């Protein structure tokens, strides 16, 4: 896992967007992310402007969700 603390705020949001698009399978991921993590669209819009900057927990959460999704795919494949 990358050290998200060392990233600039705008890099964190770009990384979040990339991972969220992959996880949710859509480019319009903000609504799904907000719903999943009990947030508002306004909060995500503020992160996009780095005011406040994207928190590290958001990247860790989506990273963990992606890993869980991959693990589920492997489990289903092994079940055949």
C-alpha positions as a Markdown table, in Angstrom:
| # | Residue | x | y | z |
|---|---|---|---|---|
| 1 | Unk | 0.0 | 0.0 | 0.0 |
| 2 | Unk | 1.2 | 3.5 | -0.8 |
| 3 | Unk | 2.0 | 6.0 | 1.9 |
| 4 | Unk | -0.9 | 8.5 | 1.2 |
| 5 | Unk | 0.4 | 10.9 | 3.9 |
| 6 | Unk | 3.3 | 11.8 | 1.7 |
| 7 | Unk | 1.1 | 12.8 | -1.3 |
| 8 | Unk | 0.1 | 16.4 | -2.0 |
| 9 | Unk | -3.6 | 17.1 | -1.4 |
| 10 | Unk | -4.5 | 17.3 | -5.1 |
| 11 | Unk | -2.6 | 14.0 | -5.7 |
| 12 | Unk | -4.6 | 12.3 | -3.0 |
| 13 | Unk | -7.9 | 13.4 | -4.7 |
| 14 | Unk | -6.7 | 12.2 | -8.1 |
| 15 | Unk | -5.7 | 8.8 | -6.5 |
| 16 | Unk | -9.0 | 8.6 | -4.8 |
| 17 | Unk | -10.8 | 9.3 | -8.1 |
| 18 | Unk | -8.8 | 6.6 | -9.9 |
| 19 | Unk | -9.4 | 4.0 | -7.3 |
| 20 | Unk | -13.1 | 4.8 | -6.8 |
| 21 | Unk | -13.7 | 4.7 | -10.6 |
| 22 | Unk | -12.2 | 1.2 | -10.6 |
| 23 | Unk | -14.1 | 0.0 | -7.5 |
| 24 | Unk | -17.5 | 1.3 | -8.5 |
| 25 | Unk | -17.0 | 0.7 | -12.2 |
| 26 | Unk | -18.2 | 4.1 | -13.2 |
| 27 | Unk | -16.7 | 7.6 | -13.8 |
| 28 | Unk | -19.6 | 9.1 | -11.8 |
| 29 | Unk | -18.4 | 7.6 | -8.5 |
| 30 | Unk | -18.9 | 10.5 | -6.2 |
| 31 | Unk | -22.5 | 9.8 | -5.3 |
| 32 | Unk | -21.7 | 6.1 | -4.6 |
| 33 | Unk | -18.7 | 7.0 | -2.5 |
| 34 | Unk | -20.7 | 9.6 | -0.5 |
| 35 | Unk | -23.5 | 7.0 | 0.1 |
| 36 | Unk | -21.1 | 4.2 | 1.1 |
| 37 | Unk | -19.2 | 6.4 | 3.6 |
| 38 | Unk | -22.1 | 8.5 | 4.8 |
| 39 | Unk | -20.9 | 11.8 | 3.3 |
| 40 | Unk | -22.4 | 14.5 | 1.2 |
| 41 | Unk | -21.6 | 15.5 | -2.4 |
| 42 | Unk | -20.6 | 18.9 | -1.1 |
| 43 | Unk | -17.9 | 17.3 | 1.1 |
| 44 | Unk | -16.4 | 15.5 | -1.9 |
| 45 | Unk | -16.6 | 18.6 | -4.0 |
| 46 | Unk | -14.6 | 20.4 | -1.3 |
| 47 | Unk | -11.9 | 17.7 | -1.4 |
| 48 | Unk | -11.6 | 18.1 | -5.2 |
| 49 | Unk | -10.7 | 21.8 | -4.5 |
| 50 | Unk | -8.4 | 20.7 | -1.6 |
| 51 | Unk | -10.4 | 22.7 | 0.8 |
| 52 | Unk | -10.2 | 20.8 | 3.1 |
| 53 | Unk | -7.7 | 18.3 | 1.5 |
| 54 | Unk | -8.7 | 14.8 | 0.9 |
| 55 | Unk | -8.1 | 12.9 | 4.1 |
| 56 | Unk | -5.9 | 9.8 | 4.2 |
| 57 | Unk | -8.7 | 7.7 | 5.6 |
| 58 | Unk | -10.7 | 8.0 | 2.3 |
| 59 | Unk | -7.8 | 6.5 | 0.3 |
| 60 | Unk | -7.3 | 3.7 | 2.9 |
| 61 | Unk | -11.0 | 2.9 | 2.9 |
| 62 | Unk | -11.3 | 2.6 | -0.8 |
| 63 | Unk | -8.1 | 0.7 | -1.0 |
| 64 | Unk | -9.4 | -1.8 | 1.6 |
| 65 | Unk | -12.7 | -2.1 | -0.3 |
| 66 | Unk | -10.9 | -2.8 | -3.5 |
| 67 | Unk | -8.9 | -5.6 | -1.8 |
| 68 | Unk | -12.0 | -7.1 | -0.3 |
| 69 | Unk | -13.7 | -7.0 | -3.8 |
| 70 | Unk | -10.7 | -8.8 | -5.3 |
| 71 | Unk | -10.7 | -11.4 | -2.5 |
| 72 | Unk | -14.4 | -12.1 | -3.1 |
| 73 | Unk | -13.7 | -12.5 | -6.8 |
| 74 | Unk | -11.0 | -15.1 | -6.0 |
| 75 | Unk | -13.2 | -16.9 | -3.5 |
| 76 | Unk | -16.0 | -17.2 | -6.1 |
| 77 | Unk | -13.5 | -18.4 | -8.7 |
| 78 | Unk | -12.2 | -21.1 | -6.4 |
| 79 | Unk | -15.7 | -22.3 | -5.6 |
| 80 | Unk | -16.1 | -22.8 | -9.3 |
